[in-house]
Amino acid sequence: MSRKKIYSEPKRKINLSLTETATKWLDEQRVQLTASSLSDVIERLARELPKKSIDG
């Protein structure tokens, strides 16, 4: 079954193991970003970091 496309790219399911501290932090970011899920938070952060490193 194909995953939902977002950002003009197909999504791929992966499994992650995170500490409780990391999970809590991601959930706090989810609330601040009004993101729909933890995977949405990770996607947004991954797309934002390269922009910040380019912008300096």
Backbone as XML, in Angstrom:
<?xml version="1.0"?>
<chain id="A" units="angstrom">
  <residue number="1" name="MET">
    <atom name="N" x="0.845" y="-1.183" z="0.000"/>
    <atom name="CA" x="0.000" y="0.000" z="0.000"/>
    <atom name="C" x="0.889" y="1.244" z="0.000"/>
  </residue>
  <residue number="2" name="SER">
    <atom name="N" x="0.553" y="2.180" z="-0.854"/>
    <atom name="CA" x="1.314" y="3.418" z="-0.973"/>
    <atom name="C" x="0.996" y="4.355" z="0.190"/>
  </residue>
  <residue number="3" name="ARG">
    <atom name="N" x="2.021" y="4.992" z="0.723"/>
    <atom name="CA" x="1.842" y="5.967" z="1.802"/>
    <atom name="C" x="1.400" y="7.297" z="1.206"/>
  </residue>
  <residue number="4" name="LYS">
    <atom name="N" x="0.799" y="8.135" z="2.033"/>
    <atom name="CA" x="0.335" y="9.455" z="1.610"/>
    <atom name="C" x="1.505" y="10.293" z="1.105"/>
  </residue>
  <residue number="5" name="LYS">
    <atom name="N" x="1.299" y="10.978" z="-0.011"/>
    <atom name="CA" x="2.336" y="11.869" z="-0.538"/>
    <atom name="C" x="2.201" y="13.232" z="0.100"/>
  </residue>
  <residue number="6" name="ILE">
    <atom name="N" x="3.333" y="13.787" z="0.472"/>
    <atom name="CA" x="3.380" y="15.136" z="1.017"/>
    <atom name="C" x="4.695" y="15.742" z="0.537"/>
  </residue>
  <residue number="7" name="TYR">
    <atom name="N" x="4.718" y="17.006" z="0.322"/>
    <atom name="CA" x="5.908" y="17.668" z="-0.232"/>
    <atom name="C" x="6.298" y="17.054" z="-1.574"/>
  </residue>
  <residue number="8" name="SER">
    <atom name="N" x="5.329" y="16.583" z="-2.332"/>
    <atom name="CA" x="5.549" y="15.959" z="-3.653"/>
    <atom name="C" x="6.441" y="14.729" z="-3.587"/>
  </residue>
  <residue number="9" name="GLU">
    <atom name="N" x="6.500" y="14.082" z="-2.458"/>
    <atom name="CA" x="7.310" y="12.874" z="-2.300"/>
    <atom name="C" x="6.486" y="11.782" z="-1.635"/>
  </residue>
  <residue number="10" name="PRO">
    <atom name="N" x="6.722" y="10.517" z="-2.006"/>
    <atom name="CA" x="6.043" y="9.441" z="-1.285"/>
    <atom name="C" x="6.634" y="9.304" z="0.118"/>
  </residue>
  <residue number="11" name="LYS">
    <atom name="N" x="5.796" y="8.867" z="1.067"/>
    <atom name="CA" x="6.282" y="8.633" z="2.425"/>
    <atom name="C" x="6.693" y="7.170" z="2.554"/>
  </residue>
  <residue number="12" name="ARG">
    <atom name="N" x="7.657" y="6.916" z="3.420"/>
    <atom name="CA" x="8.130" y="5.561" z="3.674"/>
    <atom name="C" x="8.038" y="5.308" z="5.161"/>
  </residue>
  <residue number="13" name="LYS">
    <atom name="N" x="7.469" y="4.182" z="5.543"/>
    <atom name="CA" x="7.312" y="3.859" z="6.950"/>
    <atom name="C" x="8.636" y="3.328" z="7.508"/>
  </residue>
  <residue number="14" name="ILE">
    <atom name="N" x="9.037" y="3.882" z="8.675"/>
    <atom name="CA" x="10.228" y="3.405" z="9.369"/>
    <atom name="C" x="9.893" y="3.264" z="10.849"/>
  </residue>
  <residue number="15" name="ASN">
    <atom name="N" x="10.692" y="2.513" z="11.563"/>
    <atom name="CA" x="10.527" y="2.372" z="13.009"/>
    <atom name="C" x="11.689" y="3.058" z="13.708"/>
  </residue>
  <residue number="16" name="LEU">
    <atom name="N" x="11.388" y="3.771" z="14.775"/>
    <atom name="CA" x="12.407" y="4.457" z="15.560"/>
    <atom name="C" x="12.272" y="4.056" z="17.021"/>
  </residue>
  <residue number="17" name="SER">
    <atom name="N" x="13.378" y="4.039" z="17.714"/>
    <atom name="CA" x="13.364" y="3.859" z="19.162"/>
    <atom name="C" x="13.919" y="5.130" z="19.776"/>
  </residue>
  <residue number="18" name="LEU">
    <atom name="N" x="13.110" y="5.767" z="20.623"/>
    <atom name="CA" x="13.506" y="7.029" z="21.236"/>
    <atom name="C" x="13.353" y="6.946" z="22.746"/>
  </residue>
  <residue number="19" name="THR">
    <atom name="N" x="14.172" y="7.726" z="23.434"/>
    <atom name="CA" x="14.040" y="7.796" z="24.887"/>
    <atom name="C" x="12.774" y="8.576" z="25.243"/>
  </residue>
  <residue number="20" name="GLU">
    <atom name="N" x="12.356" y="8.456" z="26.470"/>
    <atom name="CA" x="11.197" y="9.194" z="26.939"/>
    <atom name="C" x="11.443" y="10.704" z="26.841"/>
  </residue>
  <residue number="21" name="THR">
    <atom name="N" x="12.674" y="11.130" z="27.128"/>
    <atom name="CA" x="13.038" y="12.552" z="27.030"/>
    <atom name="C" x="12.860" y="13.059" z="25.602"/>
  </residue>
  <residue number="22" name="ALA">
    <atom name="N" x="13.336" y="12.308" z="24.635"/>
    <atom name="CA" x="13.208" y="12.709" z="23.234"/>
    <atom name="C" x="11.749" y="12.747" z="22.811"/>
  </residue>
  <residue number="23" name="THR">
    <atom name="N" x="10.977" y="11.775" z="23.235"/>
    <atom name="CA" x="9.559" y="11.722" z="22.891"/>
    <atom name="C" x="8.802" y="12.909" z="23.481"/>
  </residue>
  <residue number="24" name="LYS">
    <atom name="N" x="9.106" y="13.250" z="24.725"/>
    <atom name="CA" x="8.454" y="14.399" z="25.361"/>
    <atom name="C" x="8.805" y="15.687" z="24.625"/>
  </residue>
  <residue number="25" name="TRP">
    <atom name="N" x="10.080" y="15.847" z="24.254"/>
    <atom name="CA" x="10.514" y="17.049" z="23.546"/>
    <atom name="C" x="9.812" y="17.143" z="22.189"/>
  </residue>
  <residue number="26" name="LEU">
    <atom name="N" x="9.749" y="16.035" z="21.472"/>
    <atom name="CA" x="9.072" y="16.047" z="20.178"/>
    <atom name="C" x="7.594" y="16.387" z="20.340"/>
  </residue>
  <residue number="27" name="ASP">
    <atom name="N" x="6.977" y="15.880" z="21.397"/>
    <atom name="CA" x="5.572" y="16.192" z="21.624"/>
    <atom name="C" x="5.391" y="17.675" z="21.949"/>
  </residue>
  <residue number="28" name="GLU">
    <atom name="N" x="6.316" y="18.265" z="22.688"/>
    <atom name="CA" x="6.264" y="19.709" z="22.947"/>
    <atom name="C" x="6.392" y="20.489" z="21.645"/>
  </residue>
  <residue number="29" name="GLN">
    <atom name="N" x="7.274" y="20.041" z="20.768"/>
    <atom name="CA" x="7.439" y="20.687" z="19.466"/>
    <atom name="C" x="6.176" y="20.530" z="18.629"/>
  </residue>
  <residue number="30" name="ARG">
    <atom name="N" x="5.526" y="19.373" z="18.723"/>
    <atom name="CA" x="4.288" y="19.127" z="17.995"/>
    <atom name="C" x="3.228" y="20.163" z="18.380"/>
  </residue>
  <residue number="31" name="VAL">
    <atom name="N" x="3.121" y="20.441" z="19.677"/>
    <atom name="CA" x="2.144" y="21.420" z="20.153"/>
    <atom name="C" x="2.509" y="22.813" z="19.642"/>
  </residue>
  <residue number="32" name="GLN">
    <atom name="N" x="3.776" y="23.192" z="19.749"/>
    <atom name="CA" x="4.205" y="24.531" z="19.310"/>
    <atom name="C" x="4.014" y="24.732" z="17.812"/>
  </residue>
  <residue number="33" name="LEU">
    <atom name="N" x="4.280" y="23.688" z="17.052"/>
    <atom name="CA" x="4.174" y="23.785" z="15.591"/>
    <atom name="C" x="2.760" y="23.514" z="15.087"/>
  </residue>
  <residue number="34" name="THR">
    <atom name="N" x="1.878" y="23.151" z="15.992"/>
    <atom name="CA" x="0.524" y="22.684" z="15.650"/>
    <atom name="C" x="0.590" y="21.603" z="14.565"/>
  </residue>
  <residue number="35" name="ALA">
    <atom name="N" x="1.526" y="20.707" z="14.748"/>
    <atom name="CA" x="1.701" y="19.593" z="13.818"/>
    <atom name="C" x="0.708" y="18.490" z="14.152"/>
  </residue>
  <residue number="36" name="SER">
    <atom name="N" x="0.417" y="17.665" z="13.175"/>
    <atom name="CA" x="-0.583" y="16.623" z="13.358"/>
    <atom name="C" x="-0.038" y="15.370" z="14.038"/>
  </residue>
  <residue number="37" name="SER">
    <atom name="N" x="1.284" y="15.169" z="13.998"/>
    <atom name="CA" x="1.865" y="13.954" z="14.560"/>
    <atom name="C" x="3.356" y="14.168" z="14.830"/>
  </residue>
  <residue number="38" name="LEU">
    <atom name="N" x="3.954" y="13.222" z="15.539"/>
    <atom name="CA" x="5.396" y="13.298" z="15.780"/>
    <atom name="C" x="6.170" y="13.148" z="14.466"/>
  </residue>
  <residue number="39" name="SER">
    <atom name="N" x="5.666" y="12.325" z="13.563"/>
    <atom name="CA" x="6.356" y="12.188" z="12.277"/>
    <atom name="C" x="6.299" y="13.502" z="11.485"/>
  </residue>
  <residue number="40" name="ASP">
    <atom name="N" x="5.223" y="14.246" z="11.635"/>
    <atom name="CA" x="5.122" y="15.559" z="10.994"/>
    <atom name="C" x="6.154" y="16.522" z="11.591"/>
  </residue>
  <residue number="41" name="VAL">
    <atom name="N" x="6.361" y="16.459" z="12.889"/>
    <atom name="CA" x="7.375" y="17.296" z="13.551"/>
    <atom name="C" x="8.758" y="16.959" z="13.002"/>
  </residue>
  <residue number="42" name="ILE">
    <atom name="N" x="9.080" y="15.686" z="12.937"/>
    <atom name="CA" x="10.395" y="15.267" z="12.440"/>
    <atom name="C" x="10.579" y="15.722" z="10.998"/>
  </residue>
  <residue number="43" name="GLU">
    <atom name="N" x="9.545" y="15.574" z="10.181"/>
    <atom name="CA" x="9.608" y="16.016" z="8.782"/>
    <atom name="C" x="9.880" y="17.518" z="8.693"/>
  </residue>
  <residue number="44" name="ARG">
    <atom name="N" x="9.147" y="18.306" z="9.465"/>
    <atom name="CA" x="9.338" y="19.763" z="9.442"/>
    <atom name="C" x="10.722" y="20.152" z="9.922"/>
  </residue>
  <residue number="45" name="LEU">
    <atom name="N" x="11.194" y="19.538" z="10.993"/>
    <atom name="CA" x="12.533" y="19.852" z="11.509"/>
    <atom name="C" x="13.607" y="19.470" z="10.496"/>
  </residue>
  <residue number="46" name="ALA">
    <atom name="N" x="13.447" y="18.315" z="9.861"/>
    <atom name="CA" x="14.434" y="17.860" z="8.873"/>
    <atom name="C" x="14.489" y="18.792" z="7.666"/>
  </residue>
  <residue number="47" name="ARG">
    <atom name="N" x="13.366" y="19.373" z="7.320"/>
    <atom name="CA" x="13.342" y="20.288" z="6.185"/>
    <atom name="C" x="13.823" y="21.685" z="6.571"/>
  </residue>
  <residue number="48" name="GLU">
    <atom name="N" x="13.684" y="22.047" z="7.828"/>
    <atom name="CA" x="14.089" y="23.377" z="8.287"/>
    <atom name="C" x="15.592" y="23.471" z="8.548"/>
  </residue>
  <residue number="49" name="LEU">
    <atom name="N" x="16.197" y="22.415" z="9.070"/>
    <atom name="CA" x="17.623" y="22.441" z="9.420"/>
    <atom name="C" x="18.531" y="22.795" z="8.237"/>
  </residue>
  <residue number="50" name="PRO">
    <atom name="N" x="18.344" y="22.197" z="7.072"/>
    <atom name="CA" x="19.221" y="22.584" z="5.948"/>
    <atom name="C" x="19.085" y="24.073" z="5.590"/>
  </residue>
  <residue number="51" name="LYS">
    <atom name="N" x="17.887" y="24.637" z="5.692"/>
    <atom name="CA" x="17.694" y="26.062" z="5.407"/>
    <atom name="C" x="18.472" y="26.917" z="6.390"/>
  </residue>
  <residue number="52" name="LYS">
    <atom name="N" x="18.448" y="26.540" z="7.667"/>
    <atom name="CA" x="19.155" y="27.311" z="8.689"/>
    <atom name="C" x="20.660" y="27.250" z="8.464"/>
  </residue>
  <residue number="53" name="SER">
    <atom name="N" x="21.179" y="26.099" z="8.064"/>
    <atom name="CA" x="22.624" y="25.996" z="7.860"/>
    <atom name="C" x="23.059" y="26.789" z="6.633"/>
  </residue>
  <residue number="54" name="ILE">
    <atom name="N" x="22.200" y="26.904" z="5.643"/>
    <atom name="CA" x="22.516" y="27.699" z="4.445"/>
    <atom name="C" x="22.434" y="29.185" z="4.773"/>
  </residue>
  <residue number="55" name="ASP">
    <atom name="N" x="21.409" y="29.567" z="5.532"/>
    <atom name="CA" x="21.213" y="30.979" z="5.879"/>
    <atom name="C" x="22.246" y="31.482" z="6.896"/>
  </residue>
  <residue number="56" name="GLY">
    <atom name="N" x="22.888" y="30.540" z="7.582"/>
    <atom name="CA" x="23.912" y="30.901" z="8.537"/>
    <atom name="C" x="23.364" y="31.194" z="9.861"/>
  </residue>
</chain>
